[in-house]
Amino acid sequence: MNATEIRQMSVEQIHSKLSDTREELMKLRFQQVTGQLTDTSRLRALRRDIARLETILNEMSRAAVEEGEA
């Protein structure tokens, strides 16, 4: 998922995507513990996607606050 794709989404869609991604990460962690996970690179990709989503949400909220002050 690219940052440009995320920036085109609404805030509600980003929150939804964030919760789905966190849930998927949790499931993959359980698979890793039980030894069923074969593609461990997916864990890193999901962590980065979560960070990207949170960063863009933070940018959006800061922009909204600055617009309110101006």
VOBA-1610 file (N, C-alpha, C; in pm, whole numbers, padded with zeros to 5 digits, always signed):
BEGIN
Met+00084-00117+00000Met+00000+00000+00000Met+00089+00124+00000Asn+00063+00214-00094Asn+00141+00337-00106Asn+00081+00447-00021Ala+00164+00545+00011Ala+00115+00660+00087Ala+00016+00740+00004Thr+00037+00745-00127Thr-00057+00820-00211Thr-00194+00755-00212Glu-00198+00623-00209Glu-00327+00553-00203Glu-00398+00584-00072Ile-00322+00588+00036Ile-00380+00613+00168Ile-00433+00756+00175Arg-00358+00851+00120Arg-00400+00991+00127Arg-00528+01016+00048Gln-00562+00931-00046Gln-00685+00945-00123Gln-00806+00889-00049Met-00781+00815+00058Met-00889+00754+00136Met-00945+00855+00236Ser-01068+00831+00280Ser-01126+00915+00385Ser-01073+00867+00520Val-01096+00947+00621Val-01049+00914+00755Val-01113+00786+00805Glu-01241+00768+00777Glu-01312+00647+00820Glu-01254+00523+00752Gln-01222+00537+00624Gln-01163+00424+00551Gln-01025+00390+00606Ile-00949+00491+00643Ile-00815+00467+00699Ile-00827+00396+00833His-00921+00439+00917His-00942+00372+01046His-00982+00227+01026Ser-01068+00202+00929Ser-01111+00066+00899Ser-00993-00019+00852Lys-00915+00035+00761Lys-00798-00036+00708Lys-00697-00063+00819Leu-00681+00032+00910Leu-00588+00018+01021Leu-00631-00096+01113Ser-00758-00104+01144Ser-00804-00211+01232Ser-00793-00347+01163Asp-00822-00352+01033Asp-00809-00478+00959Asp-00663-00524+00955Thr-00573-00430+00934Thr-00431-00464+00926Thr-00379-00511+01061Arg-00422-00446+01169Arg-00380-00490+01303Arg-00431-00630+01333Glu-00554-00659+01291Glu-00610-00791+01313Glu-00532-00897+01235Glu-00497-00865+01111Glu-00420-00958+01030Glu-00282-00983+01091Leu-00219-00877+01144Leu-00090-00892+01209Leu-00100-00984+01331Met-00207-00969+01408Met-00226-01053+01525Met-00240-01201+01484Lys-00315-01226+01378Lys-00332-01364+01331Lys-00199-01422+01283Leu-00120-01341+01214Leu+00010-01389+01167Leu+00106-01417+01283Arg+00096-01336+01387Arg+00180-01361+01505Arg+00145-01495+01570Phe+00015-01525+01576Phe-00026-01655+01630Phe+00026-01769+01543Gln+00020-01750+01412Gln+00071-01853+01321Gln+00221-01872+01339Gln+00292-01762+01364Gln+00436-01772+01383Gln+00470-01849+01510Val+00395-01825+01616Val+00420-01893+01742Val+00393-02043+01729Thr+00289-02078+01655Thr+00254-02219+01641Thr+00335-02289+01532Gly+00417-02212+01459Gly+00502-02272+01357Gly+00435-02292+01223Gln+00320-02230+01200Gln+00247-02247+01075Gln+00282-02141+00972Leu+00350-02035+01013Leu+00380-01923+00924Leu+00503-01954+00839Thr+00487-01943+00708Thr+00600-01970+00619Thr+00658-01841+00563Asp+00576-01738+00542Asp+00623-01612+00485Asp+00637-01509+00597Thr+00753-01506+00660Thr+00774-01415+00772Thr+00792-01270+00728Ser+00820-01247+00602Ser+00836-01110+00555Ser+00704-01033+00560Arg+00595-01105+00564Arg+00461-01041+00570Arg+00445-00966+00703Leu+00506-01015+00811Leu+00499-00947+00939Leu+00558-00807+00929Arg+00674-00798+00870Arg+00742-00669+00856Arg+00661-00574+00768Ala+00605-00627+00660Ala+00526-00544+00569Ala+00402-00489+00640Leu+00338-00571+00721Leu+00218-00525+00793Leu+00253-00420+00897Arg+00364-00439+00968Arg+00406-00338+01066Arg+00433-00205+00998Arg+00493-00209+00882Arg+00520-00086+00807Arg+00391-00022+00756Asp+00297-00105+00713Asp+00168-00051+00668Asp+00095+00018+00783Ile+00100-00043+00901Ile+00036+00017+01019Ile+00100+00151+01051Ala+00232+00156+01048Ala+00302+00281+01076Ala+00267+00387+00971Arg+00258+00347+00846Arg+00224+00440+00739Arg+00082+00495+00757Leu-00012+00407+00792Leu-00149+00450+00815Leu-00158+00547+00932Glu-00090+00516+01042Glu-00094+00602+01159Glu-00029+00737+01131Thr+00079+00737+01055Thr+00148+00862+01021Thr+00058+00953+00939Ile-00008+00898+00841Ile-00095+00980+00755Ile-00217+01028+00832Leu-00270+00946+00922Leu-00380+00992+01008Leu-00336+01109+01094Asn-00215+01099+01147Asn-00161+01206+01230Asn-00143+01333+01147Glu-00094+01320+01025Glu-00079+01435+00937Glu-00213+01501+00908Met-00314+01418+00884Met-00446+01471+00855Met-00505+01545+00975Ser-00487+01490+01093Ser-00541+01556+01212Ser-00467+01687+01240Arg-00336+01689+01219Arg-00262+01814+01238Arg-00304+01919+01136Ala-00328+01877+01013Ala-00372+01971+00910Ala-00508+02028+00945Ala-00597+01947+01000Ala-00729+01993+01038Ala-00720+02094+01152Val-00631+02070+01246Val-00614+02162+01358Val-00556+02294+01309Glu-00459+02288+01220Glu-00399+02411+01168Glu-00498+02492+01086Glu-00586+02425+01012Glu-00688+02496+00936Glu-00786+02565+01030Gly-00814+02502+01141Gly-00904+02561+01239Gly-00844+02683+01305Glu-00715+02683+01325Glu-00648+02797+01389Glu-00632+02914+01293Ala-00617+02884+01164Ala-00590+02991+01067Ala-00711+03074+01036
//
